[in-house]
Amino acid sequence: MTARKRVFISFDIDHDEGAKTMLAGQAKHPDSPFDFTDASVKEHLPGDWKDKVRRRMSNIDIVIVLCGEWTHLATGVAEELRIAREKGKPYFLLAAYGDKTCKKPTSALETDKIYKWTWDNLKALIGGAR
């Protein structure tokens, strides 16, 4: 069996925590291609929180950015995506809700696509199909 990828989930704490919980729960599936340790920032960290995020991202393989209706206003998500790129971590944007308009973080590249969240898509995206 292929080793599971260690995932950092970036999400808008004010609007998308339920979606993050569901995504993290998928790591428990027996055929899941990823492990999830909750290293996301859920509250204001004292000191330089960006340095703390950089350290947390040092031990992960891939970043999943959950995109919801208000992600474009979530400054923390935008900064986490910048840090992921700075550290050379692969990432992808995942639509948190299929029935709502999902917005990219402000730091997303124009070429970054928001992918539909299905189990098959998630496994393929984590496997590098992007």
LOROTI-15309 format. One line per 4 residues: number of its first residue (from 0); their letters; for each residue x, y, z of C-alpha. Coordinates in steps of 0.5 Angstrom, whole numbers, padded with zeros to 4 digits. Example, Ala and Ser with C-alpha at 12.3 -4.5 7.8 and 13.67 -1.06 7.14 Angstrom:
REM residues 2
0 = as = 0025 -0009 0016  0027 -0002 0014
END
This chain:
REM residues 130
0 = mtar = 0000 0000 0000  0002 0007 -0002  0004 0011 0004  -0001 0016 0006
4 = krvf = 0000 0024 0005  0000 0028 0011  -0005 0034 0010  -0006 0041 0012
8 = isfd = -0013 0044 0011  -0013 0051 0011  -0020 0054 0012  -0025 0060 0014
12 = idhd = -0026 0058 0021  -0032 0063 0021  -0036 0060 0016  -0033 0053 0014
16 = egak = -0031 0049 0020  -0036 0044 0019  -0033 0042 0012  -0026 0042 0015
20 = tmla = -0029 0037 0020  -0032 0033 0015  -0026 0033 0011  -0022 0031 0017
24 = gqak = -0026 0025 0018  -0025 0022 0011  -0018 0021 0013  -0021 0015 0018
28 = hpds = -0023 0011 0012  -0019 0005 0011  -0018 0007 0003  -0016 0014 0005
32 = pfdf = -0010 0017 0002  -0008 0022 0007  -0007 0023 0014  -0010 0029 0018
36 = tdas = -0007 0032 0024  -0010 0038 0026  -0005 0043 0025  -0009 0049 0022
40 = vkeh = -0010 0056 0026  -0017 0056 0029  -0015 0062 0034  -0011 0068 0034
44 = lpgd = -0004 0065 0036  0001 0070 0041  0007 0072 0037  0008 0071 0030
48 = wkdk = 0003 0066 0028  0006 0066 0021  0012 0063 0024  0008 0058 0027
52 = vrrr = 0004 0056 0021  0011 0055 0017  0013 0050 0023  0007 0047 0022
56 = msni = 0007 0046 0015  0014 0043 0015  0012 0036 0017  0006 0036 0012
60 = divi = 0006 0033 0005  0000 0037 0002  -0004 0043 0003  -0012 0043 0002
64 = vlcg = -0015 0050 0001  -0023 0049 0003  -0026 0054 -0001  -0033 0057 0001
68 = ewth = -0037 0063 0000  -0033 0067 0004  -0026 0065 0003  -0024 0071 -0001
72 = latg = -0025 0075 0006  -0021 0070 0010  -0014 0073 0011  -0011 0067 0015
76 = vaee = -0013 0063 0009  -0010 0067 0004  -0003 0068 0008  -0003 0060 0009
80 = lria = -0004 0059 0002  0002 0064 0001  0006 0060 0006  0005 0054 0003
84 = rekg = 0008 0057 -0004  0013 0060 0000  0015 0053 0003  0014 0049 -0004
88 = kpyf = 0008 0045 -0001  0004 0042 -0007  -0003 0045 -0006  -0010 0045 -0009
92 = llaa = -0017 0049 -0008  -0023 0044 -0006  -0030 0047 -0006  -0033 0046 0001
96 = ygdk = -0040 0046 -0002  -0043 0043 -0008  -0049 0048 -0008  -0046 0054 -0007
100 = tckk = -0041 0059 -0010  -0034 0058 -0007  -0029 0063 -0008  -0022 0063 -0008
104 = ptsa = -0017 0066 -0003  -0014 0073 -0005  -0007 0070 -0005  -0009 0064 -0010
108 = letd = -0006 0064 -0017  -0011 0066 -0023  -0009 0059 -0026  -0011 0056 -0019
112 = kiyk = -0018 0051 -0020  -0023 0050 -0015  -0024 0042 -0016  -0031 0039 -0014
116 = wtwd = -0031 0035 -0007  -0032 0028 -0009  -0029 0022 -0006  -0026 0020 -0012
120 = nlka = -0023 0027 -0014  -0020 0028 -0007  -0016 0021 -0008  -0014 0023 -0015
124 = ligg = -0012 0030 -0013  -0008 0028 -0007  -0005 0023 -0011  -0002 0029 -0016
128 = ar = -0008 0029 -0021  -0008 0037 -0022
END
